[in-house]
Amino acid sequence: MSRTDDAYGIMQKIYLAGMRAGDDKHQIARNIDRAYPWGERTRWPYKAWLKARRQFFTVHGLPGLRRTKEIARVDPSPYTPASMLS
């Protein structure tokens, strides 16, 4: 199992416990955020947590996701051949 899988499993347990307890989605999201298990929030363990969190929150409709940055469209160089622009 990867860290991402472990993180998703932790979130699933918290989600199910919150649903059984009658918590609202905001409280469940807070409980998931407080459950980070790997100490300091840095490097790969934290990135794995955030990856699992984004997927989990999207699937379960939980609040608290920030919008991802869009990749800016760059205007083509004046030296770009016309055949590459279409």
Summary of the structure (lengths in Angstrom):
residues: 86
radius of gyration: 19.1
end to end distance: 44.4
largest distance: 62.6
contacts: 181
relative contact order: 0.16
helix: 58%
strand: 0%
